[in-house]
Amino acid sequence: MMKIDYNEAADILKNCGNAYVLIHQSPDGDCVGAGHTIYHMFRAMGKKAKILCSDEISDRFAFIKKDYEDEDFEPDIIISADVADDKLLGSLREEYGDKVELCIDHHISNNGYAAKTLVNPDASATCEVLYEIIKILGIPVTGAMAACIYTGIATDTGCFKYENAGARCHEIAAELKRSVKINYARINRDMFDVKSIGRLKMEKSVIDIMEFYLDGKCTMICVTTDILDKMGVDAAELDGIAGLPLQVEGVEVGVTIKQRDENSYKISMRSANDVNVSDICAMLGGGGHIKAAGCLLHGTMDEVKKQIVDAVAKGLEQC
Amino acid sequence: MMKIDYNEAADILKNCGNAYVLIHQSPDGDCVGAGHTIYHMFRAMGKKAKILCSDEISDRFAFIKKDYEDEDFEPDIIISADVADDKLLGSLREEYGDKVELCIDHHISNNGYAAKTLVNPDASATCEVLYEIIKILGIPVTGAMAACIYTGIATDTGCFKYENAGARCHEIAAELKRSVKINYARINRDMFDVKSIGRLKMEKSVIDIMEFYLDGKCTMICVTTDILDKMGVDAAELDGIAGLPLQVEGVEVGVTIKQRDENSYKISMRSANDVNVSDICAMLGGGGHIKAAGCLLHGTMDEVKKQIVDAVAKGLEQC
């Protein structure tokens, strides 16, 4: 692995030929925005680029998604954007995993699978990294580029809500809003406010089954296969519910228990403020980040709950 | 009414004596933030200021709220912050309504009740207006001031989500984050993510009774007194539910019908994108803003619903 700086990455993008741009599986706003930003940069430089992803890009991103039917070409370079680990290439890994010449990313965990890697862990999003390169190259920012860059930054920061929303991402939002007039509020609405009625009903069901422990500091959602059947939702629709318990006033640790089979459970743990859930999950044989961690537990549901509550109680004491 | 500019307002604040600072009833993040920003500015200039509000300031704002027990003084000047209309002074109007010498605001609807008014309708928040004055006066921004200013801007823009989140408010957020290290993400979490379990359960109940019309483009929530009893919630807890229907994918107009007495209903209408609900409510004898309007209707619930659906259908056609 060779780490490179902004200027070197800008040089490569300027001097290379046509590119395939790989983005990570389960594509989110940042990798979709980053991939399409590169696409528009290449068009502006008179070159071709085509985005490849192992999963389909959701229609939520229809406003930035391009149709590539006319883009039939052999690539001169393989680039990846927002892909921290070659495993995240999914089904594209076998063909392209060892052929990535340039990786542009913002994840501190980037494992260096590419020949050359530009990674800025202080950037809120890979789209923030790309904005700096656009400035170096002096490429004029079009409305299409602004929509991509803004979407990446906004989605990765929860609309400037999370800790990773540093000063720089606000500066970029300001520059975009001053120079490129597109409907930023509409992007925010589509990304943050709109939910399918199925999702809304699922969230409602989750509130119904929420349990409170340790004076309301620990909330638990236990999703057994029975409950899933009763809700009439698919396990896939439960993505992202781990954050829901943290909405409740006074909650420090939110726990989601998903049943895998009769006696095994996947635990996701989220911290609202200062409690280190990585430490708590480590006590239970798992791990993760300070604010988001997980583990796998075995036993009856009651045994599993007791193990979790005991570990969370210790975690709260240490805080 | 005399409109003044930033420099004149800065002069008044610099040269006046001790002040009472009036903020509007049902105090929100912007007026609480603005009042306390002025308080800290006055302390920095060696003067006293005291915030007066007709309603109690919620404990949600405990992190910026000051205890004024030691602030017993007669004011040399009465200032108002974020108060667009003297009616919004509530119970303070009788004593102070005609004594306000300086009003600092950002509402285009400001009715000019004060002797001198600085109003910038392009500002996202009154706290944005105050930040410019702080810069003119050269007052160093402390952590306490940063918390107040950030809270006002963030709450009035829905964490930079709404149309009023212009370039300038992002620039100010960037300047604050660069120069004053406080936990901005924690403020965001407390302001935007945390809800009481009662509120969560109420939102859940509202999803249960949501009705869909016009191919899902119009959603209606009908809150009869019967339903309120069944939900076990107080009418006051329903504040802000008018925005909930807009969360549903594909919805253009969200309607909330609240029963007042047997045959009269208060209607709140919200537009997700381009439909003008002010026009729709005007057809029904009401009015308001393009994206948020209301009216009062009489008849049976079914008659009222039919009138609304017909009017919304016309509004959708015109769009």
Interface residues (C-beta under 8 A of the other chain):
Chain A: C159 F160 K161 Y162 E163 A165 G166 A167 R168 H170 E171 A173 A174 E175 K177 R178 Y184 A185 R186 N188 R189 F192 D193 V194 K195 S196 I197 L200 K201 E203 K204 I207 D208 M210 L246 Q247 V248 E249 A272 N273
Chain B: C159 F160 K161 Y162 E163 A165 G166 A167 R168 H170 E171 A173 A174 E175 K177 R178 Y184 A185 R186 N188 R189 F192 D193 V194 K195 S196 I197 L200 K201 E203 K204 I207 D208 M210 L246 Q247 V248 E249 A272 N273
